């Protein structure tokens, strides 16, 4: 699946994107990227593509966690 997304991202001209193997890793990446973007004075994350069924944290829980992370940083 990652190979397909690589092709899609490339064809859309997206150069800055990250993959996570599960929901926990996704939360970690999001927290790190938001911190780095804020420190650089740059806008936030524009899109997130996620499975609903994942090991550990499922897609629905991931969305709830992202909302909490974003609201805490506002």
Phi, psi and omega in degrees: 000323180300322179298320178295315179295325175302315181295315180297313180298317179299314182294334178272354180081015179278124184251336185248097178212160186225151176244144176236145181276344177201177183297321180298314178296324178298316178299316180298316180296316181298315179299316179295315182294318179297320178297316180293319180294318179296318180297327180275354181071028182252157179302175185273197178282133185268323185218149172225129176248126185219149167285158173275319181261115179218157176292144178079265180263120179280173184299321179294317177294321177303315179297319177297317179295320178298317178301317179296315181300313182293318181293328178289333182271351181282000000 
